[in-house]
Amino acid sequence: SQQGEEDPQALSIQEGENATMNCSYKTSINNLQWYRQNSGRGLVHLILIRSNEREKHSGRLRVTLDTSKKSSSLLITASRAADTASYFCATDAGAGSYQLTFGKGTKLSVIP
Amino acid sequence: DAGITQSPRHKVTETGTPVTLRCHQTENHRYMYWYRQDPGHGLRLIHYSYGVKDTDKGEVSDGYSVSRSKTEDFLLTLESATSSQTSVYFCATQKLARGQETQYFGPGTRLLVL
């Protein structure tokens, strides 16, 4: 069963706009990660946020984590056509487990 | 990027035949994983390894077996392929030290079972 669930399933925006994707999960975690997958390729790690962190930035990426609501959001600012990809959140199972459970992903299309 | 290769990259096989997929890494990462990716299901864990000869089942392990005789190689075998095993298979590795929880993915293998 999926631990993380992304919302929306698909998102289409114009280049230059911001894109926000959300992830909800069910059980306690140590950390939450976001990955990106370009069409026909493997997943690439974007950013990791730990359970004791509320917000983290990396370049044009901003991730927030609300452990009380068991939710996270990924914001991509000033989107580019090259940001077109699927984005997945992944959570561990907590309690020393290092396995990740991936959501079904959000497919982002950035229109030039 | 971690040096992870998968072979073959594409394979077409017939129902009932055994199939072995190979994952090779050059990063000396301790943990290795096999996932399958299907539309509407995201990535699902098949099996994983936490060291040479140490493996365990994931969420969707039925019909699959794995072996890890060397740190760098992790093999996934479909004992008798079925059409439901048509999928894209990804291998991933993980160093597993504090601050190193990231998984690194291979390019994937597209498997079609006819």
Interface residues (C-beta under 8 A of the other chain):
Chain A: S1 Q2 N30 N31 Q33 G40 R41 G42 L43 V44 H45 L48 F88 A90 D92 Y98 Q99 L100 T101 F102 G103 K104 G105
Chain B: D1 I4 Y31 Y33 Y35 G40 H41 G42 L43 R44 L45 Y48 G58 E59 F90 A92 Q94 L96 E101 T102 Q103 Y104 F105 G106 P107 G108
